[in-house]
Amino acid sequence: MATDKKTFTVIITPDECKGCERCIIACPKHVLLFTEELNIYGLPYAVYSGNGCIGCGACFYNCPEPGAITVIEES
């Protein structure tokens, strides 16, 4: 029986992010970071580094903005 390792990605809507950093602090794998770009509020916003997400949802559950963060299982 082959066990395929699941992979996940995190999508953060820049203009929903208020820069509170809760998702970045909550991530056990430290795969979220702030950009140098600014959103419509003039704030740096969180982004996914591109790999390493384990799909735990800590970022999603700690974000105070509904719909700002989506964790997707890719495989």
C-alpha positions as CSV (number, residue, x, y, z in Angstrom):
1,M,0.0,0.0,0.0
2,A,1.5,3.3,-1.1
3,T,1.1,6.3,1.1
4,D,1.0,9.5,-0.9
5,K,2.0,12.5,1.1
6,K,-0.6,15.2,1.0
7,T,0.5,18.7,-0.1
8,F,-1.3,21.9,0.8
9,T,-1.2,25.6,-0.3
10,V,-2.4,28.7,1.4
11,I,-4.2,31.5,-0.4
12,I,-4.3,34.9,1.3
13,T,-6.5,37.6,-0.2
14,P,-4.2,40.7,0.1
15,D,-7.0,43.2,0.5
16,E,-8.6,41.2,3.3
17,C,-5.4,41.1,5.3
18,K,-5.1,43.8,8.0
19,G,-1.5,43.0,8.8
20,C,-2.2,41.7,12.4
21,E,0.4,39.0,11.9
22,R,-1.7,36.4,13.8
23,C,-1.4,33.9,11.0
24,I,2.3,34.3,10.7
25,I,2.7,33.7,14.5
26,A,0.3,30.8,14.5
27,C,2.0,28.8,11.7
28,P,4.0,25.9,13.2
29,K,6.1,25.5,10.0
30,H,6.8,29.3,9.6
31,V,5.8,29.3,5.9
32,L,3.9,32.6,6.0
33,L,5.6,36.0,5.8
34,F,4.8,39.7,5.1
35,T,5.4,41.2,1.6
36,E,7.1,44.5,1.0
37,E,4.1,45.4,-1.2
38,L,1.2,47.2,0.3
39,N,-2.5,46.4,0.0
40,I,-5.4,48.9,-0.3
41,Y,-5.1,49.8,3.4
42,G,-1.4,50.7,2.9
43,L,-0.3,47.7,4.9
44,P,2.1,44.9,4.1
45,Y,0.1,41.7,3.8
46,A,0.8,38.0,4.6
47,V,1.7,35.6,1.8
48,Y,2.5,31.9,1.6
49,S,6.2,31.2,0.9
50,G,5.3,28.5,-1.6
51,N,6.0,25.2,0.2
52,G,6.0,23.5,3.5
53,C,2.3,23.9,4.5
54,I,1.0,20.9,6.5
55,G,-2.6,21.9,6.2
56,C,-3.2,22.3,10.0
57,G,-5.4,25.4,9.5
58,A,-3.7,27.4,12.3
59,C,-3.5,30.4,10.0
60,F,-7.1,30.2,9.0
61,Y,-8.4,29.8,12.6
62,N,-6.3,32.6,14.0
63,C,-7.2,35.1,11.3
64,P,-9.9,37.6,12.5
65,E,-10.9,38.4,8.9
66,P,-13.5,35.9,7.5
67,G,-12.5,34.7,4.1
68,A,-9.0,36.2,4.1
69,I,-7.2,32.8,4.3
70,T,-8.0,29.6,2.5
71,V,-6.0,26.4,2.9
72,I,-6.3,24.0,0.0
73,E,-5.3,20.4,-0.2
74,E,-3.6,19.9,-3.5
75,S,-3.0,16.1,-3.4
